Structure formats: C-alpha cells, structure tokens
C-alpha cells in the first residue's frame, strides 16, 4: 500500500531521482507540530572567515613581534649564515595559523597535523634548496645522523644544515601557534609570555646591545593583548543582546587602542628606569640543566634506571690528536710514555699541527692542500728575516698517539725530516705527518729553524692598531688577515677584558706578555683536565672567564682570541711540552700527560713566536734555557716557552708523494648508497602514509557529521540512500520510502529484512504522531548500524561483481 506521505526534502541531497512530493498536507501537519520533513540543516558557517571578528590588526602586531623574535635568533648567532630563510618560514607560519584558526568544519587536531607536515617540508626545502643549494637528501641524511648519534657525530656542513632546519621549523611553529592562539583560543597573553621568554634567551647570548628589539616586541604584544581582549568583549556583549552601529564600534575601538598605546609607552618607560639585573642563579641552573638533558638525549647518554642523571652535565672527551679540537669538559690523552727525544738546543716543545679557525667551541684548520716530500727533502717554510738558528732533534716513538693522522712531532717549524713526510698547508704550513703510520720503536730526525730574536728586538714591533702600515707591509699580511684574525662573535666583555689586561702596553710583545701573565696567574686561574662541560649557548672563552678553570686548550684559546681582538694574528698549536729529563738515558721523556696546547703569535719581520698562557706552564723567556738535569723523571713546575719560529719558503721537490690519509678518505664513500636509498623511500612512504591518514580522517569526519542534526534512524536511512545512489540505485521521484526499500531488497535479498526494519522506523520517526515516534535505545541503534554497515559492504562488492 502506497504511503500517504512522500519524502521530498532529505533525498534532494542524493544525486539522481528523488521521492515525489505529493502529500504537502502531511508536511504542513509536521510543521504544525514543530517537526520538519527534512533533516535539520546545520548552522551555516563559512568554511573560512575572510573577515575575522578580531580584525587584521592582531595579525600585523603578531608579525611585528615575530620579526623581533626571529631577529633575536639571528643576532644570537646560533648558526653562521643563511638565516634569512627564518623570516620566510615565520611568514608561512603566520598564514597557516590564521587559515587553520578560521576553519570551523574540520577537526583542529587533523589540521594541526597537516600544518606541522607543511612546516616540516617547507623547512626542508628552504634549508636545502634556498639556503645551502644542496640536495634535500643531504639534509635528511644529516637529520638521520643527528637522531642516531647527536650533532656532534656529524661534520660541520651537515650539522650546520640540520641546525638551520631546526631554527626554520621553530620559526614556523612559533608563528603558527601564536596566530592560532590569538585567532582561535583568544589567548594573546600566552603568546606574549612565550615570545618574550624566547626573546630574552636569545638576547642574553647576542653579541650586541639589542634593547630596541625588546621595545618593539613588548610594545606590539601589549597592543595585541588589548585588541584581542576588546574583540572578545564586544563579541560577548553582542551575544548578550547589545546592538550597536558601526560608528560606535569604531569609536570605542579607537579610544581603547589609544589607552593601550599610552599604557604600553608607560610600561616601557617605567621598565627603562628600573635597575638592570643579571640572570638569577635559578635561571642559570634551569637553562644549564635543559642543555644537559638535550645533550644527553641526542648522544644517547642516559639510562632508565637513573632518570635523574639526564640533567647531569655530559660531554664526550675531546680527541686531542684529531682533525678538530673541541673544547669540552675533559680531554682524552695517551697513557704512559709516548716518545723520547734529544736536541742540540736542549728542552723543546714538540709541535705537531696547528689550528686557525674557531667557532666558539671547536678549532679546525682551513688547510686545503697537502704536499708529499721524500726523506731528507727540504720542506716548504715561511722564513721572515734572518734572526733564526738551526737545531737538530732525534725522536724515538714509544707509543704512537691515537690520532687521525700520523703526525710527526718536532721543534716549531721543521725544515727537514729524514723520513717521507706530508706537509699540510693553506699557503702557510700548518701540520706535518709521516707518509705511513707511526710504529712503536720507530725513530726519525728533524731539523728545525728556531728564532734567535731577543725580547728587546721583538719589543720594536708596534701594536697593529697603532701602526697598521707597518703590519700591512709584511709579505704575509694578506694570509694573516684572512686566516689568523678570524674570530666568532664573542661577547663584548671578552674585548673589554683584553683591553683592560693590556692597558698601557706600548708594543705587541708587551701586550702579549700581559695576556699571558693574566691567564697563567695561578691565583686567578686553575689548571684542570676534568671540568664542567662548556654549555652550547656560551663560547669557551666566556666560559673560562666565568669558571676560571680548564686545561691548556682553554687558556690557549682565550689568549688567541684576545690577541685577535687586538688585531694581532695568532693561532693555536698542539703537540707536547718538553717532558722530563732522564739522567741515565740522557734524553727527554714525554708522556701522555705532556700533551699540550700553546699559542703562536706572528711578528712582522720575525715570524711566529711562541707563548704559553696555561697556569704552571708559562715562561716569559723567549729562548728555552738549558734544563737542569735530574736523576729521576719529575714534572717541572714551570715550563720554558719554546723558541720563536722564523721560517723560509723553500722550493718544492721535483716529486710528490700522495698522502695515504687522503687516499683512504677518497676511496671511502661518505654515506652508503643503500642507506640513502632506504632514507629516500622511507621519507616518501612516511609522507604518503601521512597523507592517507589525513584523507581518511577528513572522510571519517565528513561522514559522521553528514546528518549530525538528524535523529539516529533518519541519519542511517539517509546514508543508505546516499551510498545506494553512488552504486546506481537512486530513488525515483514516484517512489515512497517503502517502495524504494522493496526495490533495494530485490537487488540485495540477504538484507531485505534489515532494510525493511530501518525503513519502517524511518517513516514512523519522520511522520508518525508524537506518541508513536520510536525511541531507539543505544543497543538497538548499534544493531541497526551493524545491519546498515553490512548492507553497504554487500552493495559495494555486488557492484564490483556486476562490473566484472
């Protein structure tokens, strides 16, 4: 029997024919008792509000505040260059945060995930393609290495790229959630708290006075809080029934923002009058513990059995004979006797290699060339003037140091080895190594040039700032300026300390002696091989001036950097101090504890002159005195400074020997092809799976909210009709719900009974009198949904079989 009431509204959303609307009286009857013949439509909301209630001013103020934050990150010099991309990622984060905040029909959790994925790949692209002009595979490989073993396990290019990626994604994240908190959560005070905290942390490590950034950021954030609070209050008044015109709204907004501007100005002026305070000890402890936790996590140095140890300081011991010299809490030195030597000039410091580039924590060498020399061939040297003498030293290896190269040790500036050697240089020689590995019991002889310049002679060299023309006339000045005056962005207090210590110095030699004397003062500084780790957010020189303790590399680094701040070219030297004299063997014995770093400063006309600022080692004499012979090996309290070096560039030999170290490096791939292939496919698979999850979440959300305002029964019936229409079983305009259900039952006989039950409940739910409307319990609704879902699956597979 045909129903007297036909459904017209709900299935209008279904593609294809719909039920007829023949019984308008029934619809009117439904309306009379307050029921609609169609599912209640959701409140219409725009997918994206292009005219936000808060206005565009908060977005502009957020951009100003974020500009200040990014500028503070750049000024803190966390990374050397390419930081311009931080502004791009921050701008993208502002736009993404605004769009996500104003989307109301999609779940915010899914949108946050999508935004983070967008920010991640945007940062990858900006860092690899725009900043470093490198393949994104290199960056992903660096990220893999950082996750597996920490940044310290990577080379400088990869670690710099990874850290720039981190800063880029951080800028995106701060902008994104700042905008979302303002336009969605209406929490501008939380944004101000986070931005100011990050700003203070970065300004604390900036190398210049950047109070202007703080003024701009605080002013913008105060106005941001005022504008958002005003918009929120106006919205609340409207909900309570306040009706106003546009003129009144503009007037109160202008007056409110004027008061906020006056309040911001008063706050900044009042803050300017307050006395400046340093960072409290609690803050120092907090940030140091945070740094320690990050270092322990990235290096894998933590245990679940002792979770409290994660905030304890940790740094791997420095490899003293490596290609890089990182200044850490401790240093890895050889144990036992390393070598013995005799020299025609008595006790000597034995130089092995030098470093010229310092980034605040690690010394490296910019030497890019290596030249092999056969035994007894003159080596290339840099001789300035004629104030030097030749000495001969015989060295016997007892325990080869575990270094990255088989370094040959001898008095400064060797000119000849009686074994095949390799000289590393960047115009000026910087390191000397044997062509083959050093072996226990091996001996070699080295001839060196030692300066014979007296203190009075060196005192004739003026300070670089006093007579720049004198320094520029030196033939090596161009190389010195590029390679031996480089310095990281050190805090102003380091320069002030150097100037204070050298105040009154009349010449270069006197200034260097003053620096050496202050650093080697055992009443002020302490020599120690076990020290707290140097925090990542402070340079090693500032750390030494704070803690007043460290091993030789600390003091040599501080003197080199202070000398360069005064315009004096200087470099750090690694090797061994002169050791102790054994009367029975009549030779000097050098042990692992004698591994040492000292300073070489350049004097025009005289070459490199040695200084030793380490407490307990320094000696102001230029030439090494003849040592006092002792019956047993003892560690002398003071160590004579090695003789100054003046050398001469010799002619290259007719043949060169390939450096075995470079041969090995050239044949070893930087990263296995298998790992790179796996990384590429893993990254693409992760991206594809993320997109699938995102699309599935969107589809699920849409399906569940398709008829959110309908009853349980009506929603199920409409979903069946929609899916059946997709499968080619659209209802015809002449059909009633019962006829349509009978038609579906003919195509799907197994589901005829559940479909008829659902249709019967639907008709009663929509058009029955109130007393006859079915009340579906939760268990019954679950049973209905199970049958409906089974029908949908059968319909899908039957359609697939028919298609085949």
WOMOFEN-V696216 format. One record per residue. N is the residue number from 1. RES is the residue in one letter. PHI is phi in radians with two decimals (* if undefined). NEAR is the number of other ideal C-beta (glycine too) atoms within 8 Angstrom. Layout:
N_RES_PHI_NEAR + N_RES_PHI_NEAR
This chain:
1_X_*_2 + 2_X_-1.28_6 + 3_X_-1.18_9 + 4_X_-1.38_5 + 5_X_-2.19_9 + 6_X_-1.85_11 + 7_X_-1.57_11 + 8_X_-2.08_12 + 9_X_-1.47_9 + 10_X_-1.06_11 + 11_X_-1.41_12 + 12_X_-1.13_8 + 13_X_-1.40_6 + 14_X_-1.57_12 + 15_X_-1.18_5 + 16_X_1.85_7 + 17_X_-1.08_6 + 18_X_-2.18_10 + 19_X_-1.12_13 + 20_X_-1.33_9 + 21_X_-2.02_8 + 22_X_-1.47_5 + 23_X_-1.96_9 + 24_X_-1.18_7 + 25_X_-1.13_6 + 26_X_-1.09_12 + 27_X_-1.11_12 + 28_X_-1.13_8 + 29_X_-1.12_8 + 30_X_-1.09_12 + 31_X_-1.12_10 + 32_X_-1.12_6 + 33_X_-1.69_7 + 34_X_1.47_4 + 35_X_-1.91_7 + 36_X_-1.82_8 + 37_X_-1.41_13 + 38_X_-2.14_9 + 39_X_-1.04_12 + 40_X_-1.15_7 + 41_X_-1.38_7 + 42_X_-1.17_8 + 43_X_-1.00_4 + 44_X_-1.26_5 + 45_X_-2.21_7 + 46_X_-1.19_7 + 47_X_-1.06_6 + 48_X_-2.54_7 + 49_X_-1.36_8 + 50_X_-1.41_6 + 51_X_-2.04_3 + 52_X_-1.15_10 + 53_X_-1.07_6 + 54_X_-1.28_10 + 55_X_1.51_8 + 56_X_-1.57_6 + 57_X_-1.07_9 + 58_X_-1.02_15 + 59_X_-1.15_11 + 60_X_-1.13_8 + 61_X_-1.14_13 + 62_X_-1.08_16 + 63_X_-1.09_10 + 64_X_-1.13_11 + 65_X_-1.10_16 + 66_X_-1.21_16 + 67_X_-1.06_11 + 68_X_-1.13_15 + 69_X_-1.13_16 + 70_X_-1.11_12 + 71_X_-1.09_10 + 72_X_-1.18_15 + 73_X_-1.11_15 + 74_X_-1.17_9 + 75_X_-1.20_13 + 76_X_-1.24_10 + 77_X_1.01_11 + 78_X_-1.15_6 + 79_X_-2.52_10 + 80_X_-1.15_6 + 81_X_-2.49_4 + 82_X_1.13_10 + 83_X_-1.37_10 + 84_X_-1.11_7 + 85_X_-1.20_13 + 86_X_-1.10_13 + 87_X_-1.18_10 + 88_X_-1.16_10 + 89_X_-1.16_17 + 90_X_-1.15_16 + 91_X_-1.11_10 + 92_X_-1.11_13 + 93_X_-1.14_18 + 94_X_-1.08_16 + 95_X_-1.14_8 + 96_X_-1.13_14 + 97_X_-1.12_16 + 98_X_-1.16_12 + 99_X_-1.09_9 + 100_X_-1.11_14 + 101_X_-1.11_11 + 102_X_-1.74_12 + 103_X_-1.57_10 + 104_X_-1.87_8 + 105_X_-1.71_5 + 106_X_-2.19_9 + 107_X_-1.13_7 + 108_X_-1.16_8 + 109_X_-1.07_6 + 110_X_-1.18_12 + 111_X_-1.15_11 + 112_X_-1.09_9 + 113_X_-1.08_10 + 114_X_-1.12_9 + 115_X_-1.12_12 + 116_X_-1.14_9 + 117_X_-1.12_11 + 118_X_-1.08_10 + 119_X_-1.11_16 + 120_X_-1.09_9 + 121_X_-1.27_9 + 122_X_-1.13_12 + 123_X_-1.15_13 + 124_X_-1.06_12 + 125_X_-1.18_10 + 126_X_-1.08_13 + 127_X_-1.23_16 + 128_X_-1.35_14 + 129_X_-1.44_9 + 130_X_-1.50_9 + 131_X_-1.39_12 + 132_X_-1.76_11 + 133_X_0.91_5 + 134_X_-2.19_9 + 135_X_-1.26_6 + 136_X_-1.16_10 + 137_X_-1.14_9 + 138_X_-1.12_12 + 139_X_-1.16_16 + 140_X_-1.11_12 + 141_X_-1.14_13 + 142_X_-1.12_13 + 143_X_-1.11_10 + 144_X_-1.09_10 + 145_X_-1.12_12 + 146_X_-1.11_14 + 147_X_-1.20_5 + 148_X_-1.35_6 + 149_X_-2.36_10 + 150_X_1.57_9 + 151_X_-1.14_9 + 152_X_-1.17_10 + 153_X_-1.49_8 + 154_X_-1.82_12 + 155_X_-1.36_5 + 156_X_-1.06_7 + 157_X_-1.05_7 + 158_X_-1.17_12 + 159_X_-1.13_13 + 160_X_-1.12_10 + 161_X_-1.18_16 + 162_X_-1.12_15 + 163_X_-1.21_11 + 164_X_-1.15_15 + 165_X_-1.04_13 + 166_X_-1.08_8 + 167_X_-1.16_13 + 168_X_-1.15_15 + 169_X_-1.17_12 + 170_X_-1.09_9 + 171_X_-1.10_17 + 172_X_-1.08_16 + 173_X_-1.13_11 + 174_X_-1.10_15 + 175_X_-1.16_17 + 176_X_-1.10_15 + 177_X_-1.29_9 + 178_X_-1.09_17 + 179_X_-1.14_16 + 180_X_-1.13_12 + 181_X_-1.11_13 + 182_X_-1.37_17 + 183_X_-1.54_14 + 184_X_-2.03_10 + 185_X_-1.53_7 + 186_X_0.96_9 + 187_X_-2.15_8 + 188_X_-1.17_14 + 189_X_-1.15_7 + 190_X_-1.19_9 + 191_X_-1.07_15 + 192_X_-1.08_13 + 193_X_-1.10_8 + 194_X_-1.18_10 + 195_X_-1.09_16 + 196_X_-1.16_11 + 197_X_-1.10_8 + 198_X_-1.15_12 + 199_X_-1.10_14 + 200_X_-1.14_9 + 201_X_-1.07_9 + 202_X_-1.24_13 + 203_X_-1.16_13 + 204_X_-1.15_7 + 205_X_-1.97_9 + 206_X_-1.26_11 + 207_X_-1.60_8 + 208_X_-2.32_6 + 209_X_-1.36_3 + 210_X_-2.09_11 + 211_X_-1.11_6 + 212_X_-1.08_6 + 213_X_-1.10_13 + 214_X_-1.13_12 + 215_X_-1.10_9 + 216_X_-1.10_11 + 217_X_-1.14_15 + 218_X_-1.14_13 + 219_X_-1.06_11 + 220_X_-1.14_13 + 221_X_-1.23_15 + 222_X_-1.12_13 + 223_X_-1.14_14 + 224_X_-1.09_16 + 225_X_-1.06_11 + 226_X_-1.10_13 + 227_X_-1.18_15 + 228_X_-1.20_13 + 229_X_-1.10_9 + 230_X_-1.11_12 + 231_X_-1.09_12 + 232_X_-1.15_9 + 233_X_-1.19_8 + 234_X_-1.11_10 + 235_X_-1.09_9 + 236_X_-1.12_8 + 237_X_-1.10_8 + 238_X_-1.12_9 + 239_X_-1.14_6 + 240_X_-1.49_6 + 241_X_1.89_5 + 242_X_-1.37_6 + 243_X_-2.04_4 + 244_X_-2.34_5 + 245_X_-1.69_5 + 246_X_-1.16_5 + 247_X_-1.12_6 + 248_X_-1.15_8 + 249_X_-1.09_10 + 250_X_-1.10_8 + 251_X_-1.11_8 + 252_X_-1.19_10 + 253_X_-1.14_9 + 254_X_-1.09_8 + 255_X_-1.14_8 + 256_X_-1.12_10 + 257_X_-1.23_12 + 258_X_-1.13_8 + 259_X_-1.09_9 + 260_X_-1.11_12 + 261_X_-1.10_9 + 262_X_-1.11_8 + 263_X_-1.10_10 + 264_X_-1.10_12 + 265_X_-1.11_9 + 266_X_-1.10_8 + 267_X_-1.10_10 + 268_X_-1.17_11 + 269_X_-1.16_8 + 270_X_-1.13_8 + 271_X_-1.14_8 + 272_X_-1.14_6 + 273_X_-1.40_5 + 274_X_-1.23_6 + 275_X_-1.19_3 + 276_X_-1.29_4 + 277_X_-2.14_4 + 278_X_-1.34_4 + 279_X_-1.18_5 + 280_X_-1.11_7 + 281_X_-1.08_5 + 282_X_-1.11_6 + 283_X_-1.14_8 + 284_X_-1.06_9 + 285_X_-1.09_8 + 286_X_-1.08_8 + 287_X_-1.20_11 + 288_X_-1.14_10 + 289_X_-1.15_9 + 290_X_-1.12_9 + 291_X_-1.10_11 + 292_X_-1.10_14 + 293_X_-1.08_10 + 294_X_-1.10_8 + 295_X_-1.10_15 + 296_X_-1.15_14 + 297_X_-1.18_9 + 298_X_-1.20_11 + 299_X_-1.65_11 + 300_X_1.26_7 + 301_X_-1.72_6 + 302_X_-2.70_9 + 303_X_-2.37_6 + 304_X_-1.20_5 + 305_X_-1.24_3 + 306_X_-2.32_6 + 307_X_-1.14_7 + 308_X_-1.19_6 + 309_X_-1.26_9 + 310_X_-1.17_10 + 311_X_-1.67_9 + 312_X_-1.39_8 + 313_X_-1.13_9 + 314_X_-2.64_10 + 315_X_-2.56_10 + 316_X_-1.13_7 + 317_X_-1.09_9 + 318_X_-1.26_13 + 319_X_-1.42_9 + 320_X_-1.15_12 + 321_X_-1.94_12 + 322_X_-1.63_9 + 323_X_-1.25_6 + 324_X_-2.17_7 + 325_X_-2.16_14 + 326_X_-1.53_9 + 327_X_-1.57_13 + 328_X_-2.19_11 + 329_X_-1.28_10 + 330_X_-2.48_10 + 331_X_-2.29_11 + 332_X_-1.59_7 + 333_X_-2.00_9 + 334_X_-1.11_10 + 335_X_-1.91_4 + 336_X_1.53_8 + 337_X_-1.35_10 + 338_X_-1.76_15 + 339_X_-2.78_13 + 340_X_-2.24_13 + 341_X_-2.68_14 + 342_X_-2.25_8 + 343_X_-2.49_13 + 344_X_-1.22_5 + 345_X_-1.98_9 + 346_X_1.43_8 + 347_X_-1.14_12 + 348_X_-2.47_15 + 349_X_-1.33_17 + 350_X_-1.83_15 + 351_X_-1.53_15 + 352_X_-2.07_12 + 353_X_-2.83_15 + 354_X_-2.24_12 + 355_X_-2.20_13 + 356_X_-2.22_11 + 357_X_-2.00_10 + 358_X_-2.29_14 + 359_X_-1.87_8 + 360_X_1.92_8 + 361_X_-2.38_9 + 362_X_-2.33_10 + 363_X_-1.66_13 + 364_X_-2.41_12 + 365_X_-1.97_14 + 366_X_-1.58_8 + 367_X_-1.05_10 + 368_X_-2.01_4 + 369_X_-2.23_7 + 370_X_-2.40_10 + 371_X_-2.27_10 + 372_X_-1.53_12 + 373_X_-2.28_14 + 374_X_-1.28_9 + 375_X_-1.04_8 + 376_X_1.14_6 + 377_X_-1.57_8 + 378_X_-1.08_8 + 379_X_-1.62_14 + 380_X_-1.21_9 + 381_X_-2.49_12 + 382_X_-2.14_11 + 383_X_-1.75_11 + 384_X_-2.13_12 + 385_X_1.34_9 + 386_X_-2.27_3 + 387_X_-1.59_9 + 388_X_-2.68_14 + 389_X_-2.42_6 + 390_X_-1.70_9 + 391_X_-2.26_12 + 392_X_-2.10_10 + 393_X_-2.30_16 + 394_X_-1.88_10 + 395_X_-2.07_15 + 396_X_-2.10_11 + 397_X_-1.49_13 + 398_X_-1.73_10 + 399_X_-2.55_11 + 400_X_-1.02_11 + 401_X_-1.09_12 + 402_X_-1.45_6 + 403_X_-2.03_10 + 404_X_-1.37_7 + 405_X_-2.35_10 + 406_X_-1.40_10 + 407_X_-1.09_14 + 408_X_-1.73_15 + 409_X_-1.84_10 + 410_X_-2.91_13 + 411_X_-0.98_17 + 412_X_-0.90_15 + 413_X_1.01_16 + 414_X_-1.17_14 + 415_X_-2.01_12 + 416_X_-2.87_10 + 417_X_-2.05_17 + 418_X_-1.56_8 + 419_X_-2.25_9 + 420_X_-1.07_12 + 421_X_-2.35_14 + 422_X_-2.23_15 + 423_X_-1.89_12 + 424_X_-1.67_13 + 425_X_-2.67_12 + 426_X_-2.32_12 + 427_X_1.31_6 + 428_X_-1.68_9 + 429_X_-1.05_13 + 430_X_-2.21_12 + 431_X_-2.73_13 + 432_X_-2.32_15 + 433_X_-2.46_14 + 434_X_-1.45_14 + 435_X_-1.21_11 + 436_X_-2.04_6 + 437_X_-1.17_6 + 438_X_-1.30_9 + 439_X_-2.16_7 + 440_X_-1.07_7 + 441_X_1.53_7 + 442_X_-1.30_9 + 443_X_-2.26_8 + 444_X_-2.67_11 + 445_X_-2.06_10 + 446_X_-2.30_14 + 447_X_-1.84_10 + 448_X_-2.32_14 + 449_X_-1.70_14 + 450_X_-2.13_16 + 451_X_-1.20_14 + 452_X_-1.93_9 + 453_X_-1.19_12 + 454_X_-1.57_7 + 455_X_-1.00_7 + 456_X_-1.12_6 + 457_X_-1.19_9 + 458_X_-1.16_16 + 459_X_-1.20_10 + 460_X_-1.43_7 + 461_X_-1.44_12 + 462_X_-1.30_9 + 463_X_-1.18_13 + 464_X_-1.01_11 + 465_X_-1.32_6 + 466_X_-1.45_5 + 467_X_-2.46_8 + 468_X_-1.10_8 + 469_X_-1.10_6 + 470_X_-1.05_9 + 471_X_-1.25_11 + 472_X_-1.21_7 + 473_X_-1.36_7 + 474_X_-1.22_10 + 475_X_-1.11_4 + 476_X_-1.68_11 + 477_X_-1.10_11 + 478_X_-1.07_6 + 479_X_-1.17_11 + 480_X_-1.08_12 + 481_X_-1.14_9 + 482_X_-1.39_8 + 483_X_-1.75_13 + 484_X_-2.15_13 + 485_X_-2.14_10 + 486_X_-1.20_9 + 487_X_-2.74_9 + 488_X_-1.25_8 + 489_X_-1.32_5 + 490_X_-1.53_13 + 491_X_-1.05_7 + 492_X_-1.10_7 + 493_X_-1.15_8 + 494_X_-1.19_14 + 495_X_-1.10_9 + 496_X_-1.10_8 + 497_X_-1.12_10 + 498_X_-1.08_13 + 499_X_-1.16_9 + 500_X_-1.16_7 + 501_X_-1.18_10 + 502_X_-1.78_12 + 503_X_-1.09_6 + 504_X_1.63_4 + 505_X_-1.16_9 + 506_X_-1.69_6 + 507_X_-2.63_12 + 508_X_-1.13_13 + 509_X_-1.09_12 + 510_X_-1.13_11 + 511_X_-1.10_14 + 512_X_-1.16_14 + 513_X_-1.12_10 + 514_X_-1.16_11 + 515_X_-1.07_16 + 516_X_-1.09_15 + 517_X_-1.17_10 + 518_X_-1.19_9 + 519_X_-1.23_14 + 520_X_-1.55_15 + 521_X_-1.23_9 + 522_X_-1.27_9 + 523_X_-1.39_3 + 524_X_-1.94_6 + 525_X_-2.18_13 + 526_X_-2.16_7 + 527_X_-1.46_13 + 528_X_-2.71_8 + 529_X_-1.63_8 + 530_X_-2.10_5 + 531_X_-2.41_12 + 532_X_-1.08_6 + 533_X_-1.06_11 + 534_X_-1.33_12 + 535_X_-1.03_9 + 536_X_-1.20_7 + 537_X_-1.69_6 + 538_X_-2.51_9 + 539_X_-1.35_10 + 540_X_-1.17_12 + 541_X_-1.20_12 + 542_X_-1.07_12 + 543_X_-1.12_12 + 544_X_-1.12_15 + 545_X_-1.17_10 + 546_X_-1.51_7 + 547_X_-1.56_8 + 548_X_1.06_8 + 549_X_-2.64_10 + 550_X_2.86_13 + 551_X_-1.64_10 + 552_X_-0.99_11 + 553_X_-1.12_14 + 554_X_-1.00_13 + 555_X_-1.26_15 + 556_X_-1.10_16 + 557_X_-1.09_16 + 558_X_-1.07_14 + 559_X_-1.20_16 + 560_X_-1.08_13 + 561_X_-1.16_13 + 562_X_-1.16_14 + 563_X_-1.10_16 + 564_X_-1.15_14 + 565_X_-1.09_11 + 566_X_-1.53_13 + 567_X_1.55_10 + 568_X_-1.69_13 + 569_X_-1.11_11 + 570_X_-2.67_13 + 571_X_-2.60_12 + 572_X_-1.78_17 + 573_X_-2.12_14 + 574_X_-2.02_14 + 575_X_3.06_11 + 576_X_-2.31_14 + 577_X_-1.26_9 + 578_X_-1.22_15 + 579_X_1.36_12 + 580_X_-2.14_10 + 581_X_-1.64_13 + 582_X_-1.87_12 + 583_X_-1.20_8 + 584_X_-1.20_5 + 585_X_-1.47_7 + 586_X_0.97_6 + 587_X_-2.66_10 + 588_X_-1.57_14 + 589_X_-1.91_12 + 590_X_-2.01_14 + 591_X_-1.87_10 + 592_X_-1.05_12 + 593_X_-1.20_6 + 594_X_-1.57_11 + 595_X_-1.00_14 + 596_X_-2.63_12 + 597_X_-2.07_11 + 598_X_-2.48_17 + 599_X_-2.09_16 + 600_X_-2.11_15 + 601_X_-1.98_13 + 602_X_-1.65_13 + 603_X_-2.08_14 + 604_X_-0.99_11 + 605_X_1.57_7 + 606_X_-2.30_15 + 607_X_1.45_16 + 608_X_-1.44_14 + 609_X_-2.07_17 + 610_X_-1.59_15 + 611_X_-2.39_15 + 612_X_-2.30_16 + 613_X_-1.60_14 + 614_X_-1.26_16 + 615_X_-1.00_12 + 616_X_1.55_10 + 617_X_-2.01_14 + 618_X_-1.16_16 + 619_X_-2.59_9 + 620_X_-1.39_7 + 621_X_-1.30_8 + 622_X_-1.35_11 + 623_X_-1.65_7 + 624_X_-1.33_13 + 625_X_-1.28_8 + 626_X_-1.18_5 + 627_X_-1.22_11 + 628_X_-1.41_5 + 629_X_-1.32_6 + 630_X_-2.11_9 + 631_X_-1.26_5 + 632_X_-2.20_5 + 633_X_-1.13_7 + 634_X_-2.34_6 + 635_X_-1.52_5 + 636_X_-1.15_7 + 637_X_-1.22_4 + 638_X_-2.08_8 + 639_X_-1.95_12 + 640_X_-1.18_11 + 641_X_-1.26_15 + 642_X_-1.07_13 + 643_X_-1.22_15 + 644_X_-1.16_15 + 645_X_-1.92_15 + 646_X_-2.31_16 + 647_X_-2.31_15 + 648_X_-2.39_8 + 649_X_-1.34_7 + 650_X_-1.60_9 + 651_X_-1.39_4 + 652_X_-1.33_7 + 653_X_-1.22_9 + 654_X_-1.17_3 + 655_X_-2.17_5 + 656_X_-2.24_8 + 657_X_-1.94_10 + 658_X_-1.20_7 + 659_X_-1.24_11 + 660_X_-1.10_8 + 661_X_-1.11_10 + 662_X_-1.21_9 + 663_X_-1.07_9 + 664_X_-1.12_8 + 665_X_-1.16_7 + 666_X_-1.28_6 + 667_X_-1.59_5 + 668_X_-1.72_6 + 669_X_-1.14_5 + 670_X_-1.20_3 + 671_X_-2.67_7 + 672_X_-1.09_6 + 673_X_-1.11_7 + 674_X_-1.07_6 + 675_X_-1.12_10 + 676_X_-1.14_11 + 677_X_-1.09_8 + 678_X_-1.07_8 + 679_X_-1.10_12 + 680_X_-1.09_10 + 681_X_-1.17_8 + 682_X_-1.13_8 + 683_X_-1.14_9 + 684_X_-1.15_8 + 685_X_-1.14_8 + 686_X_-1.10_8 + 687_X_-1.12_10 + 688_X_-1.13_8 + 689_X_-1.13_8 + 690_X_-1.08_10 + 691_X_-1.15_8 + 692_X_-1.09_8 + 693_X_-1.08_8 + 694_X_-1.12_12 + 695_X_-1.15_8 + 696_X_-1.12_8 + 697_X_-1.14_10 + 698_X_-1.09_10 + 699_X_-1.11_8 + 700_X_-1.10_8 + 701_X_-1.11_11 + 702_X_-1.12_8 + 703_X_-1.18_8 + 704_X_-1.24_7 + 705_X_-1.81_7 + 706_X_-1.13_10 + 707_X_-2.26_9 + 708_X_-1.12_8 + 709_X_-1.62_7 + 710_X_-1.58_9 + 711_X_-1.27_7 + 712_X_-1.08_8 + 713_X_-1.17_13 + 714_X_-1.09_14 + 715_X_-1.07_13 + 716_X_-1.14_13 + 717_X_-1.12_12 + 718_X_-1.13_16 + 719_X_-1.17_13 + 720_X_-1.06_14 + 721_X_-1.10_13 + 722_X_-1.15_11 + 723_X_-1.17_10 + 724_X_-1.08_11 + 725_X_-1.14_13 + 726_X_-1.08_7 + 727_X_-1.54_9 + 728_X_1.71_6 + 729_X_-2.02_9 + 730_X_-1.30_10 + 731_X_-1.23_13 + 732_X_-1.53_7 + 733_X_-1.17_8 + 734_X_-1.59_4 + 735_X_-1.58_11 + 736_X_-1.57_10 + 737_X_-0.98_13 + 738_X_-1.16_11 + 739_X_-1.14_9 + 740_X_-1.13_14 + 741_X_-1.15_12 + 742_X_-1.12_9 + 743_X_-1.11_10 + 744_X_-1.15_14 + 745_X_-1.13_12 + 746_X_-1.20_8 + 747_X_-1.35_7 + 748_X_-2.26_13 + 749_X_-1.07_6 + 750_X_-1.16_5 + 751_X_-1.88_13 + 752_X_-1.12_11 + 753_X_-1.14_6 + 754_X_-1.08_12 + 755_X_-1.13_14 + 756_X_-1.14_11 + 757_X_-1.08_10 + 758_X_-1.13_16 + 759_X_-1.14_13 + 760_X_-1.08_9 + 761_X_-1.12_12 + 762_X_-1.14_13 + 763_X_-1.08_13 + 764_X_-1.15_11 + 765_X_-1.16_11 + 766_X_-1.58_11 + 767_X_-2.23_8 + 768_X_-1.30_10 + 769_X_-1.03_5 + 770_X_-0.95_6 + 771_X_-1.27_4 + 772_X_-1.86_7 + 773_X_-1.17_9 + 774_X_-1.23_9 + 775_X_-1.90_4 + 776_X_-1.49_10 + 777_X_-1.33_6 + 778_X_-1.13_5 + 779_X_-1.16_6 + 780_X_-1.16_8 + 781_X_-1.09_10 + 782_X_-1.12_8 + 783_X_-1.12_8 + 784_X_-1.11_16 + 785_X_-1.17_9 + 786_X_-1.11_8 + 787_X_-1.15_12 + 788_X_-1.10_13 + 789_X_-1.14_8 + 790_X_-1.12_10 + 791_X_-1.10_13 + 792_X_-1.11_11 + 793_X_-1.15_8 + 794_X_-1.09_11 + 795_X_-1.09_13 + 796_X_-1.15_9 + 797_X_-1.26_8 + 798_X_-1.14_10 + 799_X_-1.12_10 + 800_X_-1.17_8 + 801_X_-1.18_7 + 802_X_-1.13_6 + 803_X_-1.14_5 + 804_X_-1.30_4
